Amino acid sequence: MNEYHIGTRVEVIARFAQLDGTPVNPTTVTFKFEDPAHNETALNFGESDDVTNPEVGEFHGFFTVDQPGHWYYRFESTGNVMIAYEDKIKVRNTVF
């Protein structure tokens, strides 16, 4: 699990591929993240600058952490490829 400091703009990555391993862009990709207080944010590729697609099959999600604890994130797709991937990061407390 990656650890970050409060105030960091975090970048997380998900890769989508067909069963044979060929990278593919799904019809839709939603990027979700949840802070330690359980506030969830959902962002859609094409509607938010915080979800990018720099190459086929690769999606990046960005969010800024503003409180310590575990933050969870998830990428999910629909359409021609239906895949979900989720993980968490840890944000350290600060003395400042």
C-alpha positions in Angstrom: 0.0 0.0 0.0 1.4 3.4 -1.0 1.6 6.2 1.6 1.2 9.9 1.0 1.2 13.2 3.0 -1.8 15.5 3.4 -2.0 17.9 0.5 -0.5 15.5 -2.1 -2.2 15.2 -5.5 -2.3 11.5 -5.9 -2.3 9.7 -9.3 -3.5 6.1 -9.6 -3.6 4.0 -12.7 -5.8 1.2 -14.1 -5.2 -0.9 -17.2 -8.0 -2.5 -19.2 -7.5 -5.4 -21.6 -9.4 -8.0 -23.5 -9.0 -11.6 -22.4 -6.1 -12.1 -24.8 -4.2 -9.2 -23.1 -4.8 -6.7 -25.9 -5.2 -3.2 -24.4 -8.7 -1.8 -25.0 -10.6 1.4 -24.1 -14.0 0.5 -22.5 -17.1 2.3 -23.6 -17.3 4.1 -20.3 -14.8 4.4 -17.4 -15.8 5.7 -13.9 -13.2 6.6 -11.3 -14.4 6.6 -7.7 -12.6 7.5 -4.5 -13.6 7.6 -0.9 -12.0 9.6 1.9 -11.6 8.3 5.5 -14.9 9.9 6.5 -16.6 7.8 3.8 -17.4 10.7 1.5 -17.4 9.2 -2.0 -16.7 11.0 -5.3 -17.4 9.5 -8.7 -15.8 11.0 -11.9 -16.4 9.9 -15.5 -13.8 9.9 -18.2 -14.7 12.5 -20.8 -16.5 14.6 -18.2 -13.7 15.3 -15.7 -10.1 16.4 -16.2 -9.2 14.2 -13.2 -9.7 11.0 -15.3 -7.3 10.7 -18.3 -6.6 8.2 -21.0 -3.0 8.7 -22.1 -2.8 5.5 -24.1 -5.1 2.7 -25.2 -6.3 0.7 -22.2 -4.7 2.9 -19.6 -6.6 5.3 -17.4 -5.3 7.7 -14.7 -7.3 9.0 -11.8 -6.2 12.1 -9.8 -7.4 13.3 -6.4 -5.9 15.5 -3.6 -5.8 14.0 -0.1 -6.8 16.4 2.7 -7.1 14.1 5.7 -5.1 11.2 7.3 -6.3 7.6 7.1 -7.1 5.1 4.4 -8.5 6.3 1.1 -10.1 3.8 -1.3 -10.3 4.1 -5.0 -12.0 2.1 -7.8 -12.1 2.1 -11.6 -15.0 0.4 -13.3 -16.0 0.1 -16.9 -19.1 -0.7 -18.9 -19.8 -1.5 -22.5 -17.4 -3.5 -24.7 -15.2 -4.4 -21.7 -16.6 -4.7 -18.2 -13.8 -4.7 -15.6 -13.5 -3.3 -12.1 -10.3 -2.6 -10.1 -10.0 -1.2 -6.6 -7.3 -0.6 -4.1 -6.4 1.8 -1.2 -3.7 4.2 -0.1 -2.7 5.5 3.3 -2.3 9.2 4.1 -0.1 10.1 7.0 -1.0 12.6 9.7 0.9 15.8 9.8 2.4 17.8 12.8 1.7 21.0 11.0 
